[in-house]
Amino acid sequence: MKAINRTTVTVTWLTAGYCTHPEWVTIRGGSRAKVRFPAGFAVIEHPERGILLFDTGYASRFFDAAAGWPYWIYREMTPVFFEERQSAASQLLDKFGKRAEEIRTVIVSHFHADHIAGLRDFPEAAFYCFRSAYEAIQGKRGWSALRGGFLPDLMPPDFAERAVLLEGSGDSWQPLPDDLPFSTGCDLFGDGSVVAVDVSGHAAGQMGVFVTTEDEELFLCADAVWSSHAYRERRPPHPAASIIMSSRSDYRTSFEKLCRLHEDRPNLRIMPSHCREYGVPAGKEENG
């Protein structure tokens, strides 16, 4: 985020399937009707590192991972609609001419199933995440995994060997401008192109990233909010949403920071992963 030593990138926002859920749970004053929530992910084209991914959205293996007890409850509570052509791997090939084996970096915002279902498709990628996020799900199965929105069978078996676990402090952390509600950020690649901050609450160690293109500054905020209306209008989720949160107090802190970021930097575009403003994939509403 500093004016010096900052590399610009190109960002393309795509969606890999969607789920449906009553809107009122996700935002105060929302409709009781079920609405579509796209599983968004970002393709970041770096001038030296090539194509990076921020999350992956859904993949077809989600349905197998959510088939057994108690994981099928996840599938029942948030029905998922997905076609193979919508996978991150398929879209990279179709839109960018890149095979999944060519991708060397995937940034994992957090470990909920709608963000990691495609990880196994990228066998050569290093996985960047906060250590606190990984430790929060490490070894969890059954009810403890389900309570955290985590489906263990979605994880690549060699995830630990390929993971780049980011600590909460160190040389890669730098002061951020005074008009940002985050005091420091982790410069992932040492060139200012992707600067990570902690937006925990929805999930432990959840990561948001600042990226700068030639035209604008973006903040990919993952699930710190579910829609852009939330931070624009200060409309937090219904208290019922706290059942899936790692920490209510951390969520409130992260939510307030997003509202302040919007107020102080109105030209900076904040992109929630499930905001319908950025598109919902077309498709038949059939499970599996």
N, C-alpha and C positions, 0 to 999 in steps of 0.2 A: 504493500500500500504506500510505501514511501515514493517520493517523486524520483529518487535516484535508483538505479539498478532495478528497473522494473521491466519485465518482458511482457509484451502483449500477446494475447492468444485469440483464437476464434472459438466461439461457443455455439453449438447447435443443441437445442433442447428437443428430445424425443420422448415417446411414451411406449412402454412395453406392457400392454394390457391395462386393466383397471379392475377395481372392486366397487361394490355398491354398499351403501350404509346410510342410515337415516341422517340427514344433514344436521338436525338439532343437536346431536351429540358433539359435533365438531366445531360448532360456532354458536355463540349465544344468539337466540332469536331465529335460528335456522328452521327450515321446514321439517315437518314430520315425515315427509316423503323420502324414499330412498333415492339417492343421487349417485352419479358416477364419480369416482375419484381415480384419476389416471395415475399410473405408476411411472413417474417421470424419471429420466436419467439424462445426464449431460455428456455430450461428446466434446472434449476440449482438444483442439488442434494446437499443439505447441511447436514453435519453429525449430526446436532442436530435439525434443523428446517424442515427436510424432503425436499419435492420437492417444489421449488419456480418457478414461471414463470416470464419471462421478456417479456411483451406484450402477445398477443394471436393470432395475424393475423386475417384473415377473419373468418366469420361464416355464416351459411345460412341465418340468420336474416338480414344480410346486404341488401339483395335484397328487403325485405319489407321496411326496413328503408330508402332505396333510391328510393322508388317507387313514392312518391308524389312530388308535386311541392314545392320548386324548387330543391329538393334533387336528382331528377332523372338526373340532369345535371352532377352530380358527376359520376354517373354510365355511362353516355354517354361519358364523357371525358376520363375516365379510365375504360374501360370494365373489369369486374371482372369474373374470372373463378374459380369455387370452387365446390368441391364434399364433402359431409358430412364426409366421411372417413378422410378428411384432417383437420378437426377441431382440435383445441388444445385438447378439451375434449376427442375426439375419439382416438387421437394418444396417449394420456396419458394412457388410458385404454389398448390399444393394445400393446404399447411398454414398459410400466412401471407397468401395472397392477393396476393403481391408478384411482379410480373414481373421478369425478370432485368435489364431495362433500368433498373429503379428502384434497383438496388443500387449504392451509391456507394463502398463500401469493401470490399476483400478483403485480409485479412492472410495473407501467404504464409509458412508456417513454414519451408519449404525447398522445393527444386525437384525432388524425386523425383516420378515420374509419377503415383503414387497420391494426390498432394496437389494437383497443378496441372492435372489433365486437364480440369477444368471452367472454367478461367480464360477461355477464349474465349467462354463463354456470357454474360459480363458486360461488355458493350461500353462502359458508362459508369463503370465502377469504377476507382478509384485502387488501386494495388497496394502495400501496405506490406510491406517486407522489409528485412533487414539488407543493407547494401551488400556485405559479405563473402560472403553467400550468392549474390547475383546475379553478382558478379564471378567466383565459382568455376565458374559454368556458361556465362558469356557467351562466345559464339562457338564453343562446343564442338559437335562433330558426330562421328558414327562411334564408334569404340572409346572415345575419351576421354569422350564423352557417356554411352555405355552404362556405362562403369566407374563413373560417378557417379549411375547410376539416372535419368538425364535423357533425355527424348525431345524433341528440339528442335521437332518439329512441333506440340507441345502449346502452345507459347508464342504469345500474341497478337502479331501483327506490330508493334503499336505499344506493346508492353510498356514499353520504355524511356521513351517519352513520358509514360506514365501512372504510372510507378513513383515511389514515395516511398521513397528509399533512406536507411535509418537508419544513421548513423555509430556508431562504438563509444564516442563520448563527445560531450558538448555540453550545452546548456542543458536539453534534455528529459530528461537523465539525473539521477536523484535517489538519495540514500542510501535503502536499505531497512532495515527493522527488524533489530536485531542477532541475532534468533533465526532469521533466514533465511540459508541458505548462499550467497546471492547478495548481494554488497555494494551493488550499484547496479542500477537498472532504468530503462528508457526509457519515460516516460509518453507514450504515443502521441498522446493527444488533450489533454493538459494538464489533465485533470480526475480523474486517478487511476482511471478506469474500466477501462483496459487497460494494464497495465504489462509490458513485454517484457524478457526476459533472454536471454542467450546460453546455449544448451545444445548447442554444437557437438560434433562427434565422429562421430555417425551421418552427418551431412552438414555441410559447412563453413557457418558462419553460421546454423545451425539456431536458430529462435526458439521459445521457450516464452512463454506469457503468463499473468499473474495477472489474474483478474477477480473481482469481488465482487458477489454478488447480495444480495437482502434476507435470504436464509436462510443463505448459506454463502460461504466463499472457495474458489475453484477455481484449479488450476494446469493449464493445457492444455500438456502437455509434448511434443507432437508425437511423434517417434520416439526420444526419449532412452531410452525402454524400449518394448518391444512389448506388455507386459502389466503389470497391477498386481501380480501375483505377484512379478515381478522385483524391484521396489523394496521390497515388504513383507518379502520373504524373502532379500534380497541374493543374487539368482540372476542373474548377468550372462549374456549370450548365450555360446554356444559360440565358441571362437576362429575357427571357419570363417566366422562372420558378419562378421569384419573385412574380408573381401574387398570389401564395399560401403561400408566406413567411410572417411570423409575423414581421420580421425586416430584411431588406437587410444588414444593417451594422452589426447586430448580426450574421447573417449567415456568412458574410465574416470573422468575428472574429473566429467563431467556425471552419470554414473551414481551416483557417490558423493554428489553434491549432492542427487539425488533421494532417496536412502536417508536422508540426514540430514534433509531436509525432512519426510519422513514421520515420522521419529522425533521431531523437535522440534515439528512442527505436526500431530499425529495427526488433528485435526478438519478440516484443510484437505484437500480432495479433489483428488488428482492424477489426471489423465485422459490416459492414453496414447492416441494416435490409433487404434491397432489392437487395443485391449484388448477381448476378447470379452465382458467383463462389461457393456459398454455396447451390446450388441446386434449381431447379424449379420443382414443382410438375407436374407429367404427368397427362394428362386429356384431355377431349374433349374441344375444344374452342367453348363453347356454353354458352351464358349468362343465369344465373339463374339456 
